[in-house]
Amino acid sequence: MKIIRGVILIIACLIGIILAGFSTYHAYKYFSKNELLNGINEKFNTTEQKNIKEVSDTILVNRNIKSDKVVNKNNNVTDYSIISKSKESFGLGDIGDFLGGYFGVLIGFTGIIFTFIAFYIQYLANIQVQHQFRLQQFENQFQKMVDVYLNNKDKFSIIGYKNPDNSTVVLSQNTTTVLSDKIASTLQSKENRRNSTQSTNQRPFIDYITRDQIVFQKFVVELKVIDRVFREAYKQQHSLSEGNLTTNIKEKIFIVSYNTFFKGLNKYSKEYDEDKTITSIDEQSMLLAFEILKNLRKIYKIDGTKEYKNFYQGRNGDWKTLWLKVNYEPFKGYMHFLPQYYRNLFAMVKFVVYADPKLNLSNNDKLKYLRILRSTISDYEQVMLFYNWHSQIGKNWENGNNKFFTQFKMIHNIKKILLIDDSIDIFTILGVPAGKKVGFFEDSSFL
């Protein structure tokens, strides 16, 4: 807008200079031809009557006896002669006529031009005011949406319990014993111990509420446990090692794992029982995983067990520990607030990315607003946002139309240590070209 104003002022000045030069040139020529330029003092600067030249603009009619006779309407004969008196010099009155007739037109035309320029500048100013008003409305609306989002997130809480005396479960490293039998044996042992030692007055648990950012941290832990159980069930049914699991199988397993986490173990197992076509994972693996998860939940409800040593073997064949570090009953599902959370977040991003075209927001401007939003999102939230999209539940975050991850960087800081599988390649999953991998994440310590 400032550039346009400057151009208009420069054009106006050029027009003024051109008109002034044009007028000066033609005035000079006009006055010089009429002997006024250098002779006005000689013609009019005098006090003697005899030196003032006679000037006349009229026609004099004098009576002359010797002239031809003219008969009027009364048939009277009168002698007249016509004296034509020519103008001898240029008078001061003619200067005024020239200035009024010549410069008046130019001044009027120049006035029209500058009036138009003034109105046009005012028009541009009005457009700028309207733009500022729209931008202010946009920012106010965006801030209200952020406030609602933060207010809803502050209400996230999971009522649960913890047991400071929970014990560690050490499973047998015997590979011939299936995992489901090991977990079932552990459950039976804990139930027998509880029935024999627990009194009616004993309360091993302490009330505990998981809230704020810790909620998403526990979500990541819970999702890791579910995905690991489904992997182990599949490996057991197909006699596979960790290194034999293909990327395609891992993705299929993850989808059923996330649905179990999102909808809850009871709800999703019931859906599978009613329609087994919801996944291509074989039935034996699915049922075995459901059984292990139900037994893990029962064990947790007994004494809050969080650590299971020798739960599975890694790529190198070494035994790994399964951590169930939550302070509430796991695998119950979170459809009571997660859908609203993601819809709210998606609506804000869409509001910025597809803002009113009249605002003329560049991608850098949009990234500035989204950076404000992303500053309210923890690393664990970004991980869960990525997995929500990867599970196909939130597929609209990144597709052929929306580029909320790759272009608008809504997942911009993800540490590998937070992922449920540290071998995952987010660049491949998102389809990020090799040339854009550098600088895709803000910190080199991230993926």
C-alpha positions as CSV (number, residue, x, y, z in Angstrom):
1,M,0.0,0.0,0.0
2,K,2.8,2.5,0.8
3,I,4.5,1.7,-2.5
4,I,1.3,2.4,-4.4
5,R,1.0,5.8,-2.6
6,G,4.6,6.7,-3.4
7,V,4.1,5.8,-7.1
8,I,0.9,7.9,-7.3
9,L,2.7,10.9,-5.7
10,I,5.6,10.6,-8.1
11,I,3.2,10.5,-11.1
12,A,1.3,13.5,-9.8
13,C,4.5,15.5,-9.4
14,L,5.7,14.6,-12.9
15,I,2.3,15.6,-14.3
16,G,2.6,19.0,-12.5
17,I,6.1,19.6,-13.7
18,I,5.1,18.7,-17.3
19,L,2.1,21.0,-17.2
20,A,4.1,23.9,-15.7
21,G,6.8,23.5,-18.3
22,F,4.3,23.3,-21.2
23,S,2.4,26.4,-20.0
24,T,5.6,28.4,-19.5
25,Y,6.9,27.6,-22.9
26,H,3.6,28.5,-24.7
27,A,3.1,31.7,-22.6
28,Y,6.6,32.8,-23.6
29,K,5.9,32.3,-27.3
30,Y,2.5,34.0,-27.1
31,F,3.7,37.2,-25.3
32,S,6.8,37.5,-27.4
33,K,4.8,37.5,-30.6
34,N,2.5,40.3,-29.2
35,E,5.4,42.5,-28.3
36,L,4.5,42.4,-24.6
37,L,7.5,40.5,-23.2
38,N,10.0,43.4,-23.5
39,G,7.9,46.4,-24.3
40,I,5.3,46.7,-21.6
41,N,7.3,49.5,-19.7
42,E,7.6,51.7,-22.8
43,K,4.0,51.4,-23.7
44,F,2.4,52.0,-20.3
45,N,4.9,53.5,-18.0
46,T,4.2,57.2,-18.8
47,T,2.4,60.2,-17.3
48,E,2.1,62.3,-20.4
49,Q,-1.2,62.1,-22.3
50,K,0.4,62.6,-25.7
51,N,2.6,59.5,-25.3
52,I,-0.3,57.1,-24.6
53,K,-1.1,55.4,-27.8
54,E,-4.7,55.2,-28.9
55,V,-6.2,51.8,-28.6
56,S,-9.7,50.9,-29.7
57,D,-11.6,47.7,-29.8
58,T,-14.7,49.2,-31.5
59,I,-15.8,50.4,-34.9
60,L,-16.4,54.2,-35.2
61,V,-19.0,55.5,-37.5
62,N,-18.7,59.3,-38.5
63,R,-20.9,61.5,-40.6
64,N,-19.2,62.4,-43.9
65,I,-20.9,64.5,-46.6
66,K,-18.6,63.4,-49.3
67,S,-19.3,59.7,-48.8
68,D,-21.8,57.6,-50.6
69,K,-25.4,58.3,-49.7
70,V,-27.3,55.9,-47.5
71,V,-31.1,55.8,-47.5
72,N,-32.7,54.9,-44.2
73,K,-36.2,53.5,-43.6
74,N,-37.7,57.0,-43.5
75,N,-36.3,57.8,-46.9
76,N,-34.0,60.4,-45.4
77,V,-30.7,60.7,-47.0
78,T,-27.7,60.9,-44.5
79,D,-24.1,60.9,-45.3
80,Y,-21.9,58.5,-43.2
81,S,-18.5,57.0,-43.4
82,I,-17.1,54.0,-41.6
83,I,-13.8,54.3,-39.9
84,S,-12.1,51.0,-39.1
85,K,-9.7,51.5,-36.2
86,S,-7.1,48.7,-35.8
87,K,-5.5,47.8,-32.5
88,E,-2.0,49.1,-32.3
89,S,-0.7,47.3,-29.2
90,F,-1.3,44.6,-26.5
91,G,-3.1,45.8,-23.4
92,L,-3.2,44.7,-19.8
93,G,-6.7,43.5,-20.1
94,D,-5.6,41.0,-22.7
95,I,-3.2,39.5,-20.2
96,G,-6.0,38.7,-17.9
97,D,-8.0,37.3,-20.7
98,F,-5.1,35.1,-21.7
99,L,-4.4,33.9,-18.1
100,G,-8.1,33.3,-17.5
101,G,-8.6,31.5,-20.8
102,Y,-5.4,29.5,-21.1
103,F,-4.2,28.9,-17.6
104,G,-7.7,28.5,-16.2
105,V,-8.2,25.4,-18.3
106,L,-4.8,23.9,-17.3
107,I,-5.4,24.7,-13.6
108,G,-8.9,23.2,-13.8
109,F,-7.6,20.1,-15.5
110,T,-4.8,19.9,-12.9
111,G,-7.3,20.3,-10.1
112,I,-9.3,17.4,-11.5
113,I,-6.3,15.2,-11.6
114,F,-5.2,16.0,-8.1
115,T,-8.8,15.6,-6.9
116,F,-8.9,12.2,-8.4
117,I,-5.6,11.3,-6.8
118,A,-6.9,12.5,-3.4
119,F,-10.0,10.4,-3.8
120,Y,-8.0,7.4,-4.9
121,I,-5.6,7.7,-2.0
122,Q,-8.5,7.9,0.3
123,Y,-10.0,4.8,-1.4
124,L,-6.7,2.9,-0.8
125,A,-6.7,4.1,2.8
126,N,-10.3,2.8,3.3
127,I,-9.2,-0.5,1.8
128,Q,-6.3,-0.6,4.3
129,V,-8.6,0.2,7.2
130,Q,-11.0,-2.6,6.1
131,H,-8.1,-5.0,5.9
132,Q,-6.9,-4.1,9.4
133,F,-10.5,-4.5,10.6
134,R,-10.8,-8.0,9.0
135,L,-7.3,-8.9,10.3
136,Q,-8.3,-7.8,13.8
137,Q,-11.5,-9.9,13.6
138,F,-9.5,-12.9,12.4
139,E,-7.0,-12.6,15.3
140,N,-9.8,-12.1,17.8
141,Q,-11.6,-15.2,16.5
142,F,-8.3,-17.2,16.5
143,Q,-7.5,-16.1,20.1
144,K,-11.0,-17.2,21.2
145,M,-10.6,-20.6,19.6
146,V,-7.2,-21.0,21.3
147,D,-8.7,-20.0,24.7
148,V,-11.5,-22.6,24.3
149,Y,-9.0,-25.2,23.3
150,L,-6.8,-24.5,26.3
151,N,-9.7,-24.4,28.6
152,N,-10.9,-27.8,27.4
153,K,-7.5,-29.3,27.7
154,D,-7.1,-28.0,31.2
155,K,-10.2,-30.1,32.1
156,F,-8.5,-33.3,31.0
157,S,-8.2,-35.6,34.0
158,I,-8.3,-39.3,34.6
159,I,-9.4,-40.4,38.1
160,G,-7.3,-43.4,39.2
161,Y,-5.1,-44.7,41.9
162,K,-1.6,-45.8,42.6
163,N,0.0,-48.4,44.9
164,P,3.5,-47.4,46.3
165,D,4.0,-51.1,47.2
166,N,3.4,-52.6,43.7
167,S,5.8,-55.3,42.8
168,T,7.7,-56.1,39.7
169,V,6.7,-59.2,37.7
170,V,9.6,-61.2,36.4
171,L,8.5,-63.5,33.6
172,S,10.2,-66.7,32.6
173,Q,12.7,-66.5,29.7
174,N,11.5,-69.9,28.5
175,T,10.7,-69.4,24.9
176,T,8.6,-72.6,24.7
177,T,6.0,-71.1,27.1
178,V,3.6,-68.8,25.3
179,L,3.2,-65.3,26.6
180,S,-0.5,-65.6,27.3
181,D,0.2,-68.6,29.7
182,K,2.9,-66.6,31.5
183,I,0.5,-63.6,32.0
184,A,-2.3,-65.9,33.1
185,S,-0.1,-67.7,35.6
186,T,1.0,-64.3,37.0
187,L,-2.6,-63.2,37.4
188,Q,-3.6,-66.4,39.2
189,S,-0.6,-66.1,41.6
190,K,-1.6,-62.5,42.4
191,E,-5.2,-63.4,42.9
192,N,-4.3,-66.2,45.3
193,R,-2.0,-63.9,47.3
194,R,-4.7,-61.2,47.5
195,N,-7.3,-63.7,48.7
196,S,-5.0,-65.1,51.4
197,T,-3.6,-61.9,52.8
198,Q,-5.9,-59.0,52.1
199,S,-8.1,-57.9,55.0
200,T,-11.3,-56.0,54.8
201,N,-9.7,-52.9,56.4
202,Q,-6.6,-52.9,54.2
203,R,-6.5,-50.3,51.4
204,P,-3.3,-50.7,49.3
205,F,-4.3,-48.0,46.8
206,I,-4.0,-44.2,47.0
207,D,-6.5,-42.0,45.1
208,Y,-4.7,-40.2,42.3
209,I,-5.7,-37.9,39.5
210,T,-3.7,-37.7,36.3
211,R,-4.2,-34.3,34.7
212,D,-2.8,-31.6,32.4
213,Q,0.1,-32.6,30.1
214,I,0.8,-35.8,32.0
215,V,-2.4,-37.2,30.5
216,F,-0.8,-37.3,27.0
217,Q,2.4,-38.7,28.5
218,K,0.4,-41.7,29.9
219,F,-1.4,-42.0,26.6
220,V,1.9,-42.7,24.8
221,V,2.8,-45.3,27.5
222,E,-0.5,-47.0,27.1
223,L,-0.4,-47.1,23.4
224,K,3.1,-48.6,23.5
225,V,1.9,-51.4,25.7
226,I,-1.1,-52.2,23.5
227,D,1.0,-52.2,20.3
228,R,3.6,-54.4,21.9
229,V,1.0,-56.9,23.0
230,F,-0.5,-57.1,19.5
231,R,3.0,-57.6,18.1
232,E,3.9,-60.3,20.5
233,A,0.6,-62.1,19.8
234,Y,1.2,-61.9,16.1
235,K,4.8,-63.1,16.5
236,Q,3.6,-66.0,18.6
237,Q,1.0,-67.2,16.2
238,H,3.2,-66.9,13.2
239,S,6.5,-68.0,14.9
240,L,8.3,-64.8,13.9
241,S,11.1,-62.8,15.5
242,E,11.1,-59.1,16.0
243,G,13.3,-58.6,12.9
244,N,10.9,-60.6,10.7
245,L,8.0,-58.2,11.1
246,T,7.6,-56.3,7.9
247,T,6.7,-52.6,7.7
248,N,3.3,-53.5,6.2
249,I,2.5,-55.9,9.1
250,K,3.6,-53.3,11.7
251,E,1.3,-50.7,10.2
252,K,-1.7,-53.2,10.3
253,I,-0.9,-54.1,13.9
254,F,-0.6,-50.4,14.8
255,I,-4.1,-49.6,13.4
256,V,-5.8,-52.2,15.5
257,S,-3.6,-51.1,18.5
258,Y,-4.7,-47.5,18.1
259,N,-8.3,-48.4,17.8
260,T,-8.1,-50.5,20.9
261,F,-6.5,-47.5,22.7
262,F,-8.9,-45.0,21.3
263,K,-12.2,-46.9,21.7
264,G,-11.2,-49.0,24.6
265,L,-10.5,-52.7,25.0
266,N,-14.1,-53.8,25.7
267,K,-15.7,-51.7,22.9
268,Y,-13.2,-52.6,20.2
269,S,-13.1,-56.3,21.1
270,K,-16.9,-56.3,20.9
271,E,-16.8,-54.6,17.5
272,Y,-14.3,-57.2,16.3
273,D,-16.5,-60.0,17.6
274,E,-19.4,-58.6,15.5
275,D,-17.4,-57.9,12.4
276,K,-14.0,-59.6,11.9
277,T,-13.5,-57.8,8.6
278,I,-12.5,-54.5,10.3
279,T,-8.9,-55.7,10.1
280,S,-6.8,-58.1,8.0
281,I,-4.9,-59.4,11.1
282,D,-5.7,-63.1,11.6
283,E,-8.3,-64.0,14.2
284,Q,-6.0,-66.1,16.4
285,S,-3.6,-63.2,16.8
286,M,-6.4,-60.7,17.6
287,L,-8.1,-63.0,20.2
288,L,-4.8,-63.8,21.9
289,A,-3.9,-60.1,22.1
290,F,-7.3,-59.3,23.6
291,E,-6.8,-62.0,26.2
292,I,-3.3,-60.7,27.2
293,L,-4.6,-57.1,27.5
294,K,-7.5,-58.2,29.7
295,N,-5.2,-60.1,32.0
296,L,-2.8,-57.2,32.3
297,R,-5.6,-55.0,33.3
298,K,-6.7,-57.4,35.9
299,I,-3.2,-57.6,37.3
300,Y,-3.0,-53.9,37.5
301,K,-6.3,-53.6,39.3
302,I,-5.0,-56.1,41.9
303,D,-1.8,-54.2,43.0
304,G,-0.9,-51.6,40.3
305,T,1.9,-53.6,38.7
306,K,3.8,-51.5,36.3
307,E,6.9,-53.5,35.3
308,Y,7.1,-56.8,33.5
309,K,10.6,-58.1,33.0
310,N,11.4,-60.5,30.2
311,F,8.2,-59.6,28.4
312,Y,9.6,-59.9,24.9
313,Q,12.7,-60.3,22.9
314,G,14.1,-57.4,20.8
315,R,15.8,-57.4,17.4
316,N,19.0,-58.7,18.9
317,G,17.3,-61.5,20.9
318,D,17.8,-59.7,24.2
319,W,14.9,-59.7,26.7
320,K,13.0,-56.4,27.1
321,T,10.9,-55.0,29.9
322,L,7.3,-53.9,29.4
323,W,6.4,-50.8,31.3
324,L,2.8,-50.0,32.2
325,K,3.5,-46.7,34.0
326,V,0.0,-45.4,34.5
327,N,-1.9,-44.5,37.6
328,Y,-5.4,-45.5,36.5
329,E,-7.2,-48.6,35.1
330,P,-5.7,-48.9,31.5
331,F,-7.3,-49.8,28.2
332,K,-10.7,-48.2,29.0
333,G,-10.7,-45.9,25.9
334,Y,-10.9,-42.1,25.6
335,M,-13.8,-41.4,23.2
336,H,-15.3,-39.1,25.9
337,F,-12.8,-36.4,25.2
338,L,-10.2,-37.2,22.6
339,P,-12.5,-36.7,19.6
340,Q,-13.5,-33.3,20.8
341,Y,-9.9,-32.4,21.4
342,Y,-8.8,-33.3,17.9
343,R,-11.8,-31.7,16.3
344,N,-11.0,-28.5,18.1
345,L,-7.4,-28.6,17.2
346,F,-8.2,-29.4,13.6
347,A,-10.7,-26.6,13.4
348,M,-8.1,-24.0,14.5
349,V,-5.5,-25.2,12.0
350,K,-8.1,-25.2,9.2
351,F,-9.3,-21.7,10.2
352,V,-5.7,-20.4,9.8
353,V,-4.7,-22.3,6.6
354,Y,-8.0,-21.5,4.8
355,A,-8.4,-18.0,6.1
356,D,-10.4,-15.4,4.1
357,P,-8.5,-14.7,0.9
358,K,-9.2,-10.9,1.5
359,L,-6.8,-11.0,4.4
360,N,-3.9,-11.8,1.9
361,L,-2.1,-14.0,4.4
362,S,1.1,-15.5,3.1
363,N,2.2,-19.0,4.2
364,N,4.8,-17.3,6.5
365,D,1.9,-15.4,8.1
366,K,-0.1,-18.6,8.6
367,L,3.0,-20.3,10.0
368,K,3.3,-17.5,12.5
369,Y,-0.2,-18.0,13.8
370,L,0.2,-21.8,13.8
371,R,3.5,-21.5,15.7
372,I,1.6,-19.7,18.4
373,L,-0.8,-22.6,18.6
374,R,1.9,-25.2,18.4
375,S,3.6,-23.6,21.4
376,T,0.7,-24.8,23.5
377,I,1.2,-28.4,22.4
378,S,3.6,-30.6,24.3
379,D,5.9,-33.2,22.6
380,Y,3.7,-36.0,23.8
381,E,0.7,-34.3,22.2
382,Q,2.5,-34.0,18.9
383,V,3.4,-37.7,19.0
384,M,-0.3,-38.6,19.7
385,L,-1.4,-36.2,17.0
386,F,0.9,-38.0,14.5
387,Y,-0.4,-41.4,15.6
388,N,-4.0,-40.2,15.4
389,W,-3.3,-39.5,11.7
390,H,-1.3,-42.6,11.1
391,S,-4.2,-44.8,12.4
392,Q,-6.4,-43.3,9.7
393,I,-8.8,-42.0,12.3
394,G,-7.5,-38.5,11.7
395,K,-6.5,-38.9,8.1
396,N,-7.6,-35.4,7.1
397,W,-4.6,-33.9,8.8
398,E,-2.3,-34.8,5.9
399,N,-3.8,-35.9,2.5
400,G,-4.0,-34.7,-1.1
401,N,-5.8,-31.5,0.0
402,N,-4.4,-30.7,3.4
403,K,-0.7,-30.5,4.2
404,F,-1.0,-29.6,7.9
405,F,2.1,-31.7,8.8
406,T,4.5,-31.3,5.9
407,Q,3.7,-27.7,4.9
408,F,2.3,-26.1,8.0
409,K,4.5,-28.1,10.5
410,M,1.9,-29.1,13.1
411,I,4.3,-31.9,14.1
412,H,7.6,-30.1,14.3
413,N,9.4,-31.6,17.3
414,I,9.2,-35.3,17.7
415,K,11.9,-37.2,19.6
416,K,12.5,-40.9,18.7
417,I,12.5,-41.8,22.3
418,L,8.8,-40.9,22.5
419,L,7.7,-43.1,19.6
420,I,6.3,-46.6,20.2
421,D,8.8,-47.9,17.7
422,D,12.2,-46.2,17.5
423,S,12.8,-47.8,14.1
424,I,9.9,-45.9,12.5
425,D,10.8,-43.5,9.7
426,I,8.4,-40.5,9.8
427,F,9.9,-39.0,6.7
428,T,8.9,-42.1,4.7
429,I,5.5,-42.3,6.2
430,L,4.8,-38.6,5.5
431,G,6.4,-38.8,2.1
432,V,8.9,-36.0,2.8
433,P,11.4,-35.7,-0.2
434,A,15.1,-36.2,0.6
435,G,15.8,-32.6,-0.3
436,K,13.4,-31.3,2.4
437,K,14.4,-33.5,5.3
438,V,17.1,-31.1,6.4
439,G,15.4,-28.4,8.5
440,F,12.1,-30.2,8.5
441,F,12.3,-30.3,12.3
442,E,13.4,-27.3,14.2
443,D,16.1,-29.0,16.3
444,S,18.7,-31.4,15.0
445,S,18.2,-33.5,18.1
446,F,14.8,-34.4,16.9
447,L,13.9,-36.7,14.0
